[in-house]
Amino acid sequence: MPQEARLSHTAAMILQAISAGYVYGFSIMEMTGLPSGTVYPAMRRLERDDLIRSQWEKQSIADAEQRPPRKYYRLTADGKATLEASRKRYPLLERLISAQEANSL
Amino acid sequence: MKPSYDRAFRPLQNGMICAASFLVPSGQRSEWRHEWNAELWHVRHSLCECGGLPWPAQRQITAFCLGSLRDAMCLRRESRRAQQPEPRISGAAEQCILRLCTLLLVCVVLASLLPGVQTVRDPARFQVNPGVIFIQTSPSADQFSPSISPTLFLDWKNTRQRYFDEFAFYRTVSEPASLSARRARWSVTHASPNLFSLLGLQLPFDLGGSADDGATPAVILSYDSWRREFASDPGVAGRLIRIGDRAVRIAGVMPYGMWRLPGTPDAWLLEPESRLADASPGARGYLVAHLSPLGQSWMNGPSVPITVRGAEDPDVEFYAVSFADRLRGPGGIFTFAFLLALLALPAVTSVTMGESNYSSHRPSRKRTLLRWAFLLAKFVLVAAIGYFASLDLAWWSSSNYSPLAEFAQLVWAFAMCLFGFRWALADQRQRCPVCLRCVTHPAQVGLASRTFLGWNGTEMMCMGGHTLLHVPSLPTSWFSGQRWLYLDSSWEFLFADSCLY
Protein backbone atom coordinates (compact mmCIF):
# COMPACT_ATOMS: atom_id res chain seq x y z
CA MET A 1 0.00 0.00 0.00
CA PRO A 2 1.57 3.33 -0.97
CA GLN A 3 2.28 5.68 1.88
CA GLU A 4 -0.06 8.66 1.93
CA ALA A 5 1.69 11.96 1.34
CA ARG A 6 1.44 14.39 4.24
CA LEU A 7 0.40 17.74 2.84
CA SER A 8 1.10 21.20 4.05
CA HIS A 9 -1.93 23.33 4.86
CA THR A 10 -1.50 25.27 1.60
CA ALA A 11 -1.44 22.13 -0.52
CA ALA A 12 -4.42 20.75 1.38
CA MET A 13 -6.33 23.97 0.72
CA ILE A 14 -5.64 23.73 -3.01
CA LEU A 15 -6.78 20.11 -3.07
CA GLN A 16 -9.91 21.05 -1.15
CA ALA A 17 -10.58 23.90 -3.58
CA ILE A 18 -10.28 21.59 -6.58
CA SER A 19 -12.49 19.06 -4.84
CA ALA A 20 -15.03 21.81 -4.19
CA GLY A 21 -15.18 22.65 -7.89
CA TYR A 22 -12.61 25.40 -8.37
CA VAL A 23 -10.90 23.68 -11.22
CA TYR A 24 -8.51 26.20 -12.76
CA GLY A 25 -5.64 28.25 -11.37
CA PHE A 26 -7.20 31.70 -11.18
CA SER A 27 -10.38 30.44 -9.48
CA ILE A 28 -8.26 28.62 -6.90
CA MET A 29 -6.30 31.82 -6.31
CA GLU A 30 -9.50 33.75 -5.80
CA MET A 31 -10.97 31.13 -3.48
CA THR A 32 -7.96 30.54 -1.30
CA GLY A 33 -6.56 34.06 -1.42
CA LEU A 34 -3.14 32.64 -2.24
CA PRO A 35 -0.89 34.44 -4.75
CA SER A 36 -0.21 33.01 -8.20
CA GLY A 37 3.43 32.37 -7.22
CA THR A 38 2.19 29.90 -4.60
CA VAL A 39 -0.80 28.30 -6.30
CA TYR A 40 0.73 27.33 -9.65
CA PRO A 41 3.97 25.78 -8.30
CA ALA A 42 1.95 23.86 -5.71
CA MET A 43 -0.37 22.53 -8.42
CA ARG A 44 2.65 21.37 -10.45
CA ARG A 45 3.94 19.38 -7.48
CA LEU A 46 0.52 17.92 -6.79
CA GLU A 47 0.30 16.88 -10.42
CA ARG A 48 3.83 15.44 -10.30
CA ASP A 49 2.74 13.28 -7.36
CA ASP A 50 -0.42 12.12 -9.15
CA LEU A 51 -2.76 13.76 -6.68
CA ILE A 52 -4.35 15.92 -9.38
CA ARG A 53 -4.52 15.63 -13.16
CA SER A 54 -4.78 18.45 -15.68
CA GLN A 55 -6.64 18.57 -18.97
CA TRP A 56 -6.91 21.26 -21.61
CA GLU A 57 -10.37 22.46 -22.49
CA LYS A 58 -11.55 21.65 -26.01
CA GLN A 59 -10.69 24.40 -28.46
CA SER A 60 -14.22 24.36 -29.90
CA ILE A 61 -15.78 25.23 -26.55
CA ALA A 62 -13.31 28.07 -26.04
CA ASP A 63 -13.89 29.35 -29.58
CA ALA A 64 -17.65 29.33 -29.05
CA GLU A 65 -17.21 31.50 -26.00
CA GLN A 66 -14.58 33.66 -27.75
CA ARG A 67 -11.83 33.12 -25.17
CA PRO A 68 -8.64 31.08 -24.97
CA PRO A 69 -8.97 27.48 -23.73
CA ARG A 70 -8.08 26.91 -20.09
CA LYS A 71 -6.37 24.13 -18.27
CA TYR A 72 -8.68 22.35 -15.84
CA TYR A 73 -7.57 20.28 -12.84
CA ARG A 74 -9.31 17.39 -11.18
CA LEU A 75 -8.50 15.08 -8.26
CA THR A 76 -7.19 11.57 -8.85
CA ALA A 77 -8.08 8.61 -6.62
CA ASP A 78 -4.85 9.11 -4.68
CA GLY A 79 -5.65 12.79 -4.40
CA LYS A 80 -9.06 12.04 -2.94
CA ALA A 81 -7.56 9.68 -0.37
CA THR A 82 -4.90 12.21 0.54
CA LEU A 83 -7.48 14.96 0.85
CA GLU A 84 -9.52 12.73 3.13
CA ALA A 85 -6.46 12.24 5.35
CA SER A 86 -5.72 15.96 5.24
CA ARG A 87 -9.25 16.79 6.38
CA LYS A 88 -8.59 14.78 9.54
CA ARG A 89 -5.32 16.62 9.98
CA TYR A 90 -6.87 20.03 9.26
CA PRO A 91 -10.49 19.82 10.50
CA LEU A 92 -11.33 23.42 9.48
CA LEU A 93 -10.51 22.75 5.85
CA GLU A 94 -14.04 21.88 4.82
CA ARG A 95 -15.42 24.94 6.55
CA LEU A 96 -12.96 27.22 4.76
CA ILE A 97 -13.90 26.00 1.32
CA SER A 98 -17.23 24.27 0.85
CA ALA A 99 -18.64 22.83 -2.31
CA GLN A 100 -21.74 25.03 -2.09
CA GLU A 101 -19.67 28.15 -2.68
CA ALA A 102 -18.26 26.78 -5.89
CA ASN A 103 -21.65 25.66 -7.08
CA SER A 104 -23.13 29.04 -6.34
CA LEU A 105 -20.53 30.79 -8.51
CA MET B 1 -7.16 56.87 -18.92
CA LYS B 2 -8.15 53.29 -19.55
CA PRO B 3 -6.44 52.84 -22.91
CA SER B 4 -3.26 54.61 -21.74
CA TYR B 5 -2.98 52.35 -18.64
CA ASP B 6 -3.62 49.31 -20.76
CA ARG B 7 -1.06 50.36 -23.39
CA ALA B 8 1.54 50.86 -20.67
CA PHE B 9 0.96 47.70 -18.64
CA ARG B 10 -0.01 45.13 -21.24
CA PRO B 11 3.45 44.87 -22.88
CA LEU B 12 5.05 44.82 -19.43
CA GLN B 13 2.80 41.98 -18.24
CA ASN B 14 3.18 40.02 -21.45
CA GLY B 15 6.91 40.62 -21.37
CA MET B 16 7.14 39.29 -17.79
CA ILE B 17 5.47 36.03 -18.76
CA CYS B 18 7.57 35.78 -21.90
CA ALA B 19 10.79 36.41 -19.94
CA ALA B 20 9.83 33.95 -17.23
CA SER B 21 9.10 31.31 -19.87
CA PHE B 22 12.80 31.20 -20.75
CA LEU B 23 13.47 29.80 -17.29
CA VAL B 24 11.14 26.89 -18.02
CA PRO B 25 12.80 23.80 -19.55
CA SER B 26 12.37 23.91 -23.31
CA GLY B 27 10.19 20.79 -23.45
CA GLN B 28 7.56 22.34 -21.19
CA ARG B 29 7.93 25.95 -22.28
CA SER B 30 5.26 26.09 -24.95
CA GLU B 31 2.51 24.58 -22.81
CA TRP B 32 3.56 26.63 -19.81
CA ARG B 33 3.36 29.87 -21.79
CA HIS B 34 0.01 28.82 -23.26
CA GLU B 35 -1.44 28.21 -19.79
CA TRP B 36 -0.15 31.47 -18.33
CA ASN B 37 -1.37 33.52 -21.31
CA ALA B 38 -4.80 31.90 -21.04
CA GLU B 39 -4.91 32.57 -17.31
CA LEU B 40 -3.79 36.16 -17.89
CA TRP B 41 -6.61 36.65 -20.36
CA HIS B 42 -9.11 35.42 -17.79
CA VAL B 43 -7.60 37.56 -15.05
CA ARG B 44 -7.89 40.63 -17.26
CA HIS B 45 -11.40 39.69 -18.30
CA SER B 46 -12.45 39.10 -14.73
CA LEU B 47 -11.10 42.42 -13.52
CA CYS B 48 -12.57 44.20 -16.55
CA GLU B 49 -16.04 42.91 -15.62
CA CYS B 50 -15.55 44.49 -12.22
CA GLY B 51 -15.30 47.94 -13.73
CA GLY B 52 -12.51 48.66 -16.13
CA LEU B 53 -8.76 48.49 -15.64
CA PRO B 54 -7.79 51.22 -13.23
CA TRP B 55 -4.51 51.39 -11.41
CA PRO B 56 -5.33 48.84 -8.62
CA ALA B 57 -6.50 46.31 -11.17
CA GLN B 58 -3.34 46.71 -13.18
CA ARG B 59 -1.35 46.23 -10.00
CA GLN B 60 -3.20 42.96 -9.33
CA ILE B 61 -2.60 41.75 -12.87
CA THR B 62 1.08 42.64 -12.62
CA ALA B 63 1.31 40.81 -9.28
CA PHE B 64 -0.33 37.82 -10.94
CA CYS B 65 2.29 37.95 -13.73
CA LEU B 66 5.11 38.16 -11.18
CA GLY B 67 3.93 34.80 -9.87
CA SER B 68 4.84 33.32 -13.25
CA LEU B 69 8.49 33.98 -12.44
CA ARG B 70 8.27 31.90 -9.27
CA ASP B 71 6.39 29.16 -11.08
CA ALA B 72 9.02 29.07 -13.82
CA MET B 73 11.84 28.90 -11.30
CA CYS B 74 10.10 26.07 -9.45
CA LEU B 75 9.74 24.11 -12.70
CA ARG B 76 13.39 24.71 -13.51
CA ARG B 77 14.44 23.47 -10.05
CA GLU B 78 12.24 20.39 -10.35
CA SER B 79 13.67 19.62 -13.75
CA ARG B 80 17.26 19.87 -12.49
CA ARG B 81 16.45 17.70 -9.52
CA ALA B 82 14.95 15.06 -11.79
CA GLN B 83 18.13 15.01 -13.88
CA GLN B 84 20.35 14.49 -10.84
CA PRO B 85 20.97 10.89 -9.80
CA GLU B 86 19.11 9.57 -6.79
CA PRO B 87 20.96 10.35 -3.56
CA ARG B 88 22.78 7.26 -2.40
CA ILE B 89 21.72 5.72 0.85
CA SER B 90 25.02 5.23 2.58
CA GLY B 91 25.54 2.12 4.61
CA ALA B 92 22.79 0.04 3.02
CA ALA B 93 23.13 -3.74 3.37
CA GLU B 94 23.06 -4.20 -0.41
CA GLN B 95 26.02 -1.84 -0.79
CA CYS B 96 28.00 -3.77 1.80
CA ILE B 97 27.34 -7.11 0.07
CA LEU B 98 28.13 -5.57 -3.31
CA ARG B 99 31.47 -4.25 -2.09
CA LEU B 100 32.41 -7.61 -0.60
CA CYS B 101 31.42 -9.37 -3.83
CA THR B 102 33.55 -6.93 -5.84
CA LEU B 103 36.52 -7.55 -3.57
CA LEU B 104 36.01 -11.29 -3.87
CA LEU B 105 35.82 -11.00 -7.65
CA VAL B 106 39.12 -9.08 -7.75
CA CYS B 107 40.80 -11.77 -5.61
CA VAL B 108 39.38 -14.59 -7.79
CA VAL B 109 40.50 -12.89 -11.01
CA LEU B 110 43.95 -12.32 -9.54
CA ALA B 111 44.12 -15.97 -8.46
CA SER B 112 43.22 -17.11 -11.97
CA LEU B 113 46.02 -14.97 -13.43
CA LEU B 114 48.83 -15.98 -11.06
CA PRO B 115 50.51 -19.23 -12.21
CA GLY B 116 51.64 -20.03 -8.66
CA VAL B 117 48.08 -19.94 -7.38
CA GLN B 118 46.80 -21.97 -10.31
CA THR B 119 49.37 -24.66 -9.57
CA VAL B 120 48.68 -24.86 -5.89
CA ARG B 121 44.92 -25.09 -6.53
CA ASP B 122 45.41 -28.00 -8.92
CA PRO B 123 46.45 -30.96 -6.72
CA ALA B 124 46.43 -33.32 -9.72
CA ARG B 125 49.58 -31.57 -10.93
CA PHE B 126 51.73 -32.50 -7.95
CA GLN B 127 50.13 -35.60 -6.44
CA VAL B 128 52.45 -38.60 -6.20
CA ASN B 129 51.80 -42.33 -5.92
CA PRO B 130 50.46 -43.44 -2.55
CA GLY B 131 52.97 -45.16 -0.32
CA VAL B 132 55.96 -43.06 -1.40
CA ILE B 133 58.17 -41.99 1.49
CA PHE B 134 61.62 -40.63 2.24
CA ILE B 135 64.25 -42.57 4.10
CA GLN B 136 66.62 -40.40 6.09
CA THR B 137 68.52 -40.26 9.34
CA SER B 138 66.36 -37.53 10.84
CA PRO B 139 62.91 -38.36 12.22
CA SER B 140 61.59 -34.86 11.51
CA ALA B 141 58.96 -34.65 8.82
CA ASP B 142 59.38 -30.88 8.70
CA GLN B 143 63.04 -30.84 7.81
CA PHE B 144 64.32 -33.08 5.09
CA SER B 145 68.06 -33.51 4.78
CA PRO B 146 70.24 -35.40 2.30
CA SER B 147 71.61 -38.14 4.51
CA ILE B 148 71.84 -41.28 2.38
CA SER B 149 74.94 -42.31 0.43
CA PRO B 150 74.59 -43.61 -3.15
CA THR B 151 76.26 -46.90 -2.16
CA LEU B 152 73.66 -47.51 0.55
CA PHE B 153 70.94 -46.86 -2.03
CA LEU B 154 72.46 -49.43 -4.38
CA ASP B 155 72.95 -51.86 -1.52
CA TRP B 156 69.30 -51.65 -0.45
CA LYS B 157 68.04 -51.67 -4.01
CA ASN B 158 69.88 -54.89 -4.75
CA THR B 159 68.73 -56.57 -1.54
CA ARG B 160 65.35 -58.21 -1.16
CA GLN B 161 63.12 -56.00 0.98
CA ARG B 162 60.00 -56.85 2.97
CA TYR B 163 58.68 -53.35 3.54
CA PHE B 164 59.73 -51.61 0.33
CA ASP B 165 59.25 -52.66 -3.25
CA GLU B 166 61.20 -49.91 -5.06
CA PHE B 167 63.86 -47.30 -4.37
CA ALA B 168 64.94 -44.15 -6.18
CA PHE B 169 67.73 -41.76 -5.34
CA TYR B 170 68.69 -38.21 -6.08
CA ARG B 171 71.27 -35.74 -4.92
CA THR B 172 71.73 -32.09 -5.84
CA VAL B 173 75.11 -30.53 -6.60
CA SER B 174 76.26 -27.24 -8.01
CA GLU B 175 77.88 -27.62 -11.42
CA PRO B 176 78.97 -25.41 -14.30
CA ALA B 177 76.65 -25.41 -17.27
CA SER B 178 77.51 -24.25 -20.79
CA LEU B 179 74.55 -22.87 -22.70
CA SER B 180 75.76 -22.15 -26.26
CA ALA B 181 78.13 -19.18 -25.75
CA ARG B 182 77.21 -18.56 -22.15
CA ARG B 183 78.37 -20.25 -18.96
CA ALA B 184 76.41 -20.43 -15.72
CA ARG B 185 76.48 -22.28 -12.46
CA TRP B 186 73.48 -24.51 -11.96
CA SER B 187 72.06 -26.52 -9.17
CA VAL B 188 71.73 -29.94 -10.83
CA THR B 189 69.87 -32.91 -9.41
CA HIS B 190 71.40 -36.24 -10.38
CA ALA B 191 68.63 -38.78 -10.16
CA SER B 192 68.15 -42.47 -10.75
CA PRO B 193 66.19 -43.12 -13.97
CA ASN B 194 63.15 -44.42 -12.10
CA LEU B 195 62.67 -41.33 -9.90
CA PHE B 196 59.74 -39.82 -11.77
CA SER B 197 58.05 -43.17 -12.48
CA LEU B 198 58.31 -44.10 -8.78
CA LEU B 199 56.82 -40.78 -7.77
CA GLY B 200 54.09 -41.15 -10.38
CA LEU B 201 54.64 -37.68 -11.84
CA GLN B 202 53.27 -37.54 -15.37
CA LEU B 203 55.82 -35.58 -17.39
CA PRO B 204 54.35 -34.26 -20.63
CA PHE B 205 57.33 -35.33 -22.75
CA ASP B 206 59.36 -38.45 -23.55
CA LEU B 207 62.61 -38.89 -21.65
CA GLY B 208 64.13 -40.89 -24.54
CA GLY B 209 66.54 -43.83 -24.23
CA SER B 210 68.58 -44.36 -21.11
CA ALA B 211 72.25 -43.54 -20.89
CA ASP B 212 72.93 -47.29 -20.53
CA ASP B 213 72.14 -47.60 -24.23
CA GLY B 214 74.90 -45.17 -25.03
CA ALA B 215 72.41 -42.41 -25.68
CA THR B 216 73.11 -38.87 -24.57
CA PRO B 217 71.80 -38.39 -21.02
CA ALA B 218 68.49 -36.53 -20.76
CA VAL B 219 68.17 -33.41 -18.71
CA ILE B 220 64.93 -31.80 -17.58
CA LEU B 221 64.95 -28.06 -17.12
CA SER B 222 63.13 -26.36 -14.28
CA TYR B 223 60.48 -23.82 -15.21
CA ASP B 224 62.57 -21.02 -13.70
CA SER B 225 65.79 -21.89 -15.53
CA TRP B 226 63.84 -22.30 -18.79
CA ARG B 227 62.49 -18.76 -18.42
CA ARG B 228 65.75 -17.33 -17.13
CA GLU B 229 68.31 -18.98 -19.38
CA PHE B 230 66.25 -19.73 -22.50
CA ALA B 231 63.78 -16.82 -22.44
CA SER B 232 60.86 -19.30 -22.42
CA ASP B 233 61.90 -20.66 -25.81
CA PRO B 234 59.26 -23.27 -26.81
CA GLY B 235 61.73 -25.10 -29.07
CA VAL B 236 64.27 -25.84 -26.36
CA ALA B 237 63.58 -29.60 -26.29
CA GLY B 238 66.24 -31.63 -28.07
CA ARG B 239 68.92 -28.98 -27.77
CA LEU B 240 72.35 -30.08 -26.52
CA ILE B 241 74.03 -28.31 -23.62
CA ARG B 242 76.97 -29.17 -21.40
CA ILE B 243 76.64 -29.84 -17.69
CA GLY B 244 79.93 -30.37 -15.96
CA ASP B 245 82.10 -32.28 -18.43
CA ARG B 246 79.24 -33.98 -20.29
CA ALA B 247 77.01 -33.10 -23.17
CA VAL B 248 73.36 -33.64 -22.31
CA ARG B 249 70.14 -33.42 -24.29
CA ILE B 250 67.26 -31.29 -23.04
CA ALA B 251 64.26 -33.59 -22.83
CA GLY B 252 61.79 -30.93 -21.78
CA VAL B 253 60.73 -28.49 -19.09
CA MET B 254 59.30 -29.53 -15.75
CA PRO B 255 55.72 -28.16 -15.55
CA TYR B 256 55.27 -25.23 -13.23
CA GLY B 257 54.87 -26.27 -9.61
CA MET B 258 55.07 -30.04 -10.20
CA TRP B 259 58.25 -30.63 -8.17
CA ARG B 260 57.45 -30.58 -4.46
CA LEU B 261 60.31 -32.67 -3.08
CA PRO B 262 63.18 -31.07 -1.15
CA GLY B 263 65.58 -28.97 -3.19
CA THR B 264 65.02 -26.39 -5.90
CA PRO B 265 67.24 -27.52 -8.77
CA ASP B 266 67.75 -25.80 -12.11
CA ALA B 267 67.83 -29.16 -13.90
CA TRP B 268 67.30 -32.86 -13.32
CA LEU B 269 69.83 -35.19 -14.90
CA LEU B 270 68.71 -38.82 -15.11
CA GLU B 271 71.73 -41.09 -14.84
CA PRO B 272 72.43 -44.81 -14.62
CA GLU B 273 72.61 -46.07 -11.05
CA SER B 274 76.22 -47.16 -11.58
CA ARG B 275 77.20 -43.58 -12.37
CA LEU B 276 75.41 -42.32 -9.27
CA ALA B 277 77.63 -44.63 -7.24
CA ASP B 278 80.73 -43.03 -8.74
CA ALA B 279 80.21 -39.95 -6.65
CA SER B 280 82.66 -39.04 -3.90
CA PRO B 281 82.44 -41.17 -0.72
CA GLY B 282 81.06 -38.27 1.30
CA ALA B 283 78.22 -37.55 -1.16
CA ARG B 284 74.78 -37.71 0.37
CA GLY B 285 71.36 -37.55 -1.24
CA TYR B 286 67.69 -38.28 -0.75
CA LEU B 287 66.36 -41.81 -0.84
CA VAL B 288 62.80 -42.16 -2.02
CA ALA B 289 61.08 -45.50 -1.45
CA HIS B 290 57.77 -47.04 -2.25
CA LEU B 291 56.22 -49.03 0.57
CA SER B 292 55.07 -52.58 -0.05
CA PRO B 293 51.59 -53.48 1.26
CA LEU B 294 53.23 -54.82 4.43
CA GLY B 295 55.23 -51.61 4.78
CA GLN B 296 52.10 -49.49 4.34
CA SER B 297 50.41 -51.37 7.16
CA TRP B 298 53.37 -50.54 9.42
CA MET B 299 53.61 -46.90 8.40
CA ASN B 300 51.64 -45.27 11.20
CA GLY B 301 52.25 -41.56 11.63
CA PRO B 302 54.53 -39.15 9.80
CA SER B 303 57.76 -40.84 10.87
CA VAL B 304 58.59 -44.49 11.63
CA PRO B 305 62.03 -45.82 12.68
CA ILE B 306 63.58 -48.48 10.45
CA THR B 307 65.74 -51.32 11.68
CA VAL B 308 68.57 -52.12 9.29
CA ARG B 309 70.15 -55.54 9.77
CA GLY B 310 73.87 -55.68 9.23
CA ALA B 311 74.31 -51.94 8.99
CA GLU B 312 77.84 -50.66 8.65
CA ASP B 313 77.37 -48.11 11.41
CA PRO B 314 74.98 -49.40 14.11
CA ASP B 315 74.79 -45.94 15.74
CA VAL B 316 73.01 -44.45 12.72
CA GLU B 317 69.23 -44.70 12.85
CA PHE B 318 67.03 -44.53 9.80
CA TYR B 319 63.48 -43.30 9.57
CA ALA B 320 60.75 -43.68 7.03
CA VAL B 321 59.31 -40.17 6.77
CA SER B 322 56.09 -39.29 5.03
CA PHE B 323 55.95 -36.11 2.99
CA ALA B 324 52.17 -36.00 2.72
CA ASP B 325 52.24 -32.52 4.27
CA ARG B 326 53.98 -31.28 1.15
CA LEU B 327 51.23 -32.65 -1.02
CA ARG B 328 48.23 -31.20 0.72
CA GLY B 329 46.41 -28.53 -1.16
CA PRO B 330 45.64 -25.05 0.11
CA GLY B 331 42.18 -26.11 1.34
CA GLY B 332 43.56 -27.91 4.39
CA ILE B 333 45.69 -24.93 5.38
CA PHE B 334 42.77 -22.56 4.97
CA THR B 335 40.39 -24.79 6.95
CA PHE B 336 42.87 -24.84 9.81
CA ALA B 337 43.30 -21.05 9.68
CA PHE B 338 39.52 -20.58 9.46
CA LEU B 339 38.83 -22.71 12.55
CA LEU B 340 41.67 -21.04 14.42
CA ALA B 341 40.22 -17.62 13.60
CA LEU B 342 36.76 -18.69 14.80
CA LEU B 343 38.25 -19.89 18.07
CA ALA B 344 40.26 -16.69 18.51
CA LEU B 345 37.35 -14.40 17.62
CA PRO B 346 35.92 -14.01 21.16
CA ALA B 347 39.38 -12.87 22.30
CA VAL B 348 39.42 -9.85 19.99
CA THR B 349 35.78 -8.74 19.98
CA SER B 350 32.48 -9.21 21.69
CA VAL B 351 30.36 -11.75 19.87
CA THR B 352 27.03 -10.34 21.13
CA MET B 353 24.77 -8.38 18.81
CA GLY B 354 23.82 -5.74 21.36
CA GLU B 355 20.30 -7.10 21.80
CA SER B 356 18.34 -6.10 24.86
CA ASN B 357 14.92 -6.73 26.25
CA TYR B 358 14.30 -3.16 27.31
CA SER B 359 11.91 -2.37 24.50
CA SER B 360 8.52 -3.85 23.73
CA HIS B 361 8.87 -3.02 20.02
CA ARG B 362 10.80 -5.80 18.38
CA PRO B 363 11.47 -6.47 14.70
CA SER B 364 9.40 -9.19 13.08
CA ARG B 365 10.64 -12.77 12.77
CA LYS B 366 11.24 -12.19 9.05
CA ARG B 367 13.40 -9.15 9.79
CA THR B 368 15.36 -11.10 12.40
CA LEU B 369 15.98 -13.93 9.94
CA LEU B 370 17.05 -11.42 7.30
CA ARG B 371 19.50 -9.89 9.76
CA TRP B 372 21.09 -13.23 10.55
CA ALA B 373 21.21 -14.12 6.87
CA PHE B 374 23.03 -10.85 6.22
CA LEU B 375 25.58 -11.65 8.93
CA LEU B 376 26.04 -15.16 7.53
CA ALA B 377 26.52 -13.77 4.01
CA LYS B 378 29.19 -11.41 5.31
CA PHE B 379 31.00 -14.26 7.08
CA VAL B 380 30.90 -16.44 3.96
CA LEU B 381 32.14 -13.64 1.73
CA VAL B 382 34.88 -12.66 4.19
CA ALA B 383 36.02 -16.30 4.38
CA ALA B 384 36.05 -16.60 0.58
CA ILE B 385 38.00 -13.35 0.28
CA GLY B 386 40.42 -14.62 2.95
CA TYR B 387 40.93 -17.86 1.01
CA PHE B 388 41.66 -16.27 -2.36
CA ALA B 389 43.54 -13.23 -1.05
CA SER B 390 45.81 -15.39 1.14
CA LEU B 391 46.58 -17.58 -1.87
CA ASP B 392 47.32 -14.52 -4.00
CA LEU B 393 49.65 -13.05 -1.42
CA ALA B 394 51.42 -16.27 -0.45
CA TRP B 395 51.96 -17.65 -3.96
CA TRP B 396 52.46 -14.31 -5.69
CA SER B 397 56.00 -15.07 -6.85
CA SER B 398 56.57 -18.71 -5.87
CA SER B 399 57.27 -21.02 -8.77
CA ASN B 400 58.03 -24.10 -6.70
CA TYR B 401 56.70 -25.65 -3.57
CA SER B 402 57.82 -23.61 -0.61
CA PRO B 403 57.06 -24.30 3.05
CA LEU B 404 57.50 -20.58 3.57
CA ALA B 405 54.73 -19.82 1.11
CA GLU B 406 52.46 -22.32 2.89
CA PHE B 407 53.23 -20.67 6.19
CA ALA B 408 52.55 -17.27 4.64
CA GLN B 409 49.21 -18.56 3.38
CA LEU B 410 48.34 -19.80 6.86
CA VAL B 411 49.24 -16.46 8.45
CA TRP B 412 47.42 -14.38 5.83
CA ALA B 413 44.33 -16.58 5.93
CA PHE B 414 44.23 -16.49 9.74
CA ALA B 415 44.71 -12.71 9.88
CA MET B 416 42.12 -12.03 7.19
CA CYS B 417 39.54 -14.38 8.69
CA LEU B 418 40.07 -13.10 12.22
CA PHE B 419 39.95 -9.39 11.40
CA GLY B 420 37.35 -9.93 8.70
CA PHE B 421 35.01 -11.66 11.13
CA ARG B 422 35.74 -8.98 13.71
CA TRP B 423 34.75 -6.32 11.18
CA ALA B 424 31.62 -8.29 10.20
CA LEU B 425 30.46 -8.42 13.82
CA ALA B 426 31.34 -4.77 14.52
CA ASP B 427 29.52 -3.74 11.32
CA GLN B 428 26.48 -5.79 12.29
CA ARG B 429 26.32 -4.13 15.69
CA GLN B 430 26.18 -0.72 13.97
CA ARG B 431 23.27 -1.67 11.72
CA CYS B 432 19.62 -1.05 12.49
CA PRO B 433 18.00 -4.46 13.16
CA VAL B 434 14.95 -3.38 11.16
CA CYS B 435 16.36 -1.95 7.92
CA LEU B 436 20.02 -3.13 8.22
CA ARG B 437 21.32 0.36 7.44
CA CYS B 438 24.21 1.81 9.43
CA VAL B 439 23.14 4.11 12.21
CA THR B 440 24.46 7.65 11.87
CA HIS B 441 24.58 11.06 13.54
CA PRO B 442 26.43 10.12 16.74
CA ALA B 443 25.61 12.40 19.64
CA GLN B 444 27.35 12.50 22.98
CA VAL B 445 24.81 12.11 25.78
CA GLY B 446 25.40 12.72 29.48
CA LEU B 447 28.56 13.56 31.39
CA ALA B 448 31.24 11.15 32.46
CA SER B 449 31.32 12.78 35.90
CA ARG B 450 27.68 11.80 36.42
CA THR B 451 28.05 8.15 35.54
CA PHE B 452 26.49 7.09 38.86
CA LEU B 453 23.45 9.29 38.34
CA GLY B 454 22.68 8.42 34.77
CA TRP B 455 24.24 6.85 31.74
CA ASN B 456 26.64 8.67 29.51
CA GLY B 457 27.74 7.57 26.12
CA THR B 458 26.95 7.92 22.45
CA GLU B 459 23.53 7.84 20.87
CA MET B 460 23.12 7.12 17.16
CA MET B 461 19.98 6.98 15.08
CA CYS B 462 18.67 5.01 12.15
CA MET B 463 17.80 7.39 9.33
CA GLY B 464 14.73 5.30 8.60
CA GLY B 465 13.37 6.24 12.01
CA HIS B 466 13.30 2.65 13.28
CA THR B 467 15.81 2.63 16.11
CA LEU B 468 18.19 4.52 18.37
CA LEU B 469 21.44 2.92 19.44
CA HIS B 470 22.84 3.67 22.86
CA VAL B 471 26.50 2.84 23.43
CA PRO B 472 27.77 3.49 26.96
CA SER B 473 31.14 5.20 27.37
CA LEU B 474 31.86 3.42 30.61
CA PRO B 475 30.32 -0.03 30.95
CA THR B 476 28.56 -0.30 34.28
CA SER B 477 26.77 -3.12 36.02
CA TRP B 478 23.41 -1.75 34.86
CA PHE B 479 24.51 -0.68 31.39
CA SER B 480 27.36 -2.85 30.19
CA GLY B 481 26.75 -3.17 26.47
CA GLN B 482 25.08 -1.27 23.69
CA ARG B 483 21.28 -1.23 23.56
CA TRP B 484 18.78 -0.79 20.76
CA LEU B 485 15.75 1.35 21.39
CA TYR B 486 13.01 0.50 18.91
CA LEU B 487 10.92 3.50 17.90
CA ASP B 488 7.23 3.10 17.19
CA SER B 489 5.43 4.63 14.21
CA SER B 490 4.73 7.89 16.08
CA TRP B 491 8.36 8.87 15.44
CA GLU B 492 8.13 8.43 11.68
CA PHE B 493 7.17 12.01 10.89
CA LEU B 494 10.56 13.15 12.15
CA PHE B 495 12.33 11.09 9.51
CA ALA B 496 9.99 11.53 6.55
CA ASP B 497 10.72 15.08 5.51
CA SER B 498 10.75 14.18 1.85
CA CYS B 499 7.02 13.44 2.02
CA LEU B 500 6.16 16.95 3.16
CA TYR B 501 5.36 19.78 0.76
Interface residues (C-beta under 8 A of the other chain):
Chain A: Q3 A5 R6 L7 S8 T10 A11 Y24 G25 F26 M29 P35 S36 G37 T38 V39 Y40 P41 A42 R44 R45 R48 R67 P68 P69 R70 K71
Chain B: E35 N37 A38 E39 W41 H42 V43 H45 S46 A63 F64 C65 L66 G67 S68 L69 R70 D71 C74 L75 E78 F493 A496 C499 L500 Y501
